[in-house]
Amino acid sequence: MRPYEIAVIFDIGLDENDIRATTDRVAELVRSHGGSVGHLDRWGRRTFAYELKHKTEGFYLFIEVVANPAAMAEVDRMLTLADEVLRHRIIRQPERMAGRAHGGEALSDVQAS
């Protein structure tokens, strides 16, 4: 198991339920492969430095997970196919970063609200 951070930029036209549904699908996919989901950082609405798919703004979201590389390949495939995702990036974190708390909210806290 390795620590990863998933950065996702959603279309700004989506409502909160669509973003939550995609986030839940990512979490379920990671858990089904034996991984765990850590903190969730919602950066919210941000203006792009340049136009992306004819959009000038997006909703930024960062998810920390600990999973195996096969699970992250599936997450990458799912996010690539998701129409609501403008762009995503999966970043492998150094081992010492696993389990760090940097002020984000736990995914379980988000699902409870």
Secondary structure, 3 states (H helix, E strand, C coil): CEEEEEEEEEECCCCHHHHHHHHHHHHHHHHHCCCEEEEEEEEEEEEEEEEECCEEEEEEEEEEEEECHHHHHHHHHHHHHCCCEEEEEEEECCHHHCCCCCCCEEHHHHHHC
